[in-house]
Amino acid sequence: MTSLFDRFEAAFMPNYGVPPVALARGEGSVVWGIDGTEYLDMFGGIAVSSLGHAHPALVEAVSKQVATLAHTSNLLLHEREVELAEKLLSLLGAPGRVFLANSGTEANEAALKLAIKYGKTTGRSYFVAAEMGFHGRTLGALSLTGKPSIRDQFGPFPLDVRFVPYGDAEALADAVDGDCAAVFLEPTQGEAGVVPPPDGYMARAREITKAAGALLVADEIQSAIGRTGHWFAHQADGYLPDVLTLAKGLGGGLPIGACVGFGPAATVFEKGDHGSTFGGNPVSCAAALAVLGNVDLAHVQAVAAELRDGIEAISHPLLKGVRGRGLWLAAVLTEDRAAQVQAAAQRAGFLVNAVQPDAIRLAPPLVITSAQVRTFLAAFPPILDEAADG
């Protein structure tokens, strides 16, 4: 019989390669492969599975909604999308306007179009983003993405985007003047290896953009919805961006993204300026409402501290340290052996992500238990041993 892996390889374009594990089901922070192997999910579908797998509240919300109304398009409205926009603005604690999309890259595309229109109406012509930043793979979002390995082969790009070193406030200040339309930054760089900036950097970016009259777009695709122990990462840093983009953990596994504008940025778009057939889908909105109603920030903070402290306490030649915020961490290695660590972890029954050659991303479901964290911490040194020897 042809294996599922062979069937995948024969049927799909080769951009993903063949994933190493095929999953059949999940419950909480545990998933099972099609062969019955049990794994502790330590990266949550890239910081997506906020409530883990098969959470009763998510199952109930989605099941009820799909049995009632599954789609409307953007030509009609429904109650769930309004409730979701209102809930997001309530958690943000600031007046604004919401656009709902299907993914993070679409949320960033909306933010980029908004910034382009803002630039045209105010006589501004260029954009600033960070080296090694990641904002998506569609051409607009990719033009803002500072990773040459995924960007360069698809250029040239139509936008004037100037890249500065992430975390260097003086370089940012030098790059932003009265001709800059917008600055796009992640509060912590996710795909670069969960790299946080120096303390005060994002607040300083807020000051710089405000002084120049440029928009500050905070890409919180990975960092929001409780992932850092706060609803939104910017709240802990004491600033409010002009535009905020969200996705991943917002839907708990269902596709949804959001672009939120504040102040003048809230009303840059006019009727007909942007749209999405599936954006604000009732089922995805119901899922997002279930997520927002069931994330426990106190729990996230407690287990995040336990995970971080536990990794910091490990003394191993292959482990350099840990960085990140909340349940969004990178175990940093002394050598480029992340792929070997990921493989060894899989063999030991843990799913982790080799986000960079020397960094392992940990972004487990926000419902992971203290006992599960301790299980991983106990297994991590032997995993590192195997990766070091392999």
Sequence and secondary structure as in RCSB ss.txt:
>XXXX:A:sequence
MTSLFDRFEAAFMPNYGVPPVALARGEGSVVWGIDGTEYLDMFGGIAVSSLGHAHPALVEAVSKQVATLAHTSNL
LLHEREVELAEKLLSLLGAPGRVFLANSGTEANEAALKLAIKYGKTTGRSYFVAAEMGFHGRTLGALSLTGKPSI
RDQFGPFPLDVRFVPYGDAEALADAVDGDCAAVFLEPTQGEAGVVPPPDGYMARAREITKAAGALLVADEIQSAI
GRTGHWFAHQADGYLPDVLTLAKGLGGGLPIGACVGFGPAATVFEKGDHGSTFGGNPVSCAAALAVLGNVDLAHV
QAVAAELRDGIEAISHPLLKGVRGRGLWLAAVLTEDRAAQVQAAAQRAGFLVNAVQPDAIRLAPPLVITSAQVRT
FLAAFPPILDEAADG
>XXXX:A:secstr
   HHHHHHHHS TTS   S  EEEEEBTEEEETTS EEEESSHHHHT TT BS HHHHHHHHHHHTT     TT
S  HHHHHHHHHHHHHHTS EEEEEESSHHHHHHHHHHHHHHHHHHHT  EEEEETT    SSHHHHHT   HHH
HGGG   SS EEEE TT HHHHHHH  TTEEEEEE SSBTTTTSB   TTHHHHHHHHHHHHT EEEEE TTTTT
TTTSSSSHHHHHT   SEEEE GGGTTTS  EEEEEEGGGGG   TTS   SSTT HHHHHHHHHHHHH  HHHH
HHHHHHHHHHHHT   TTEEEEEEETTEEEEEESSS HHHHHHHHHHHTEE EEEETTEEEE   TT  HHHHHH
HHHHHHHHHHHHHH 
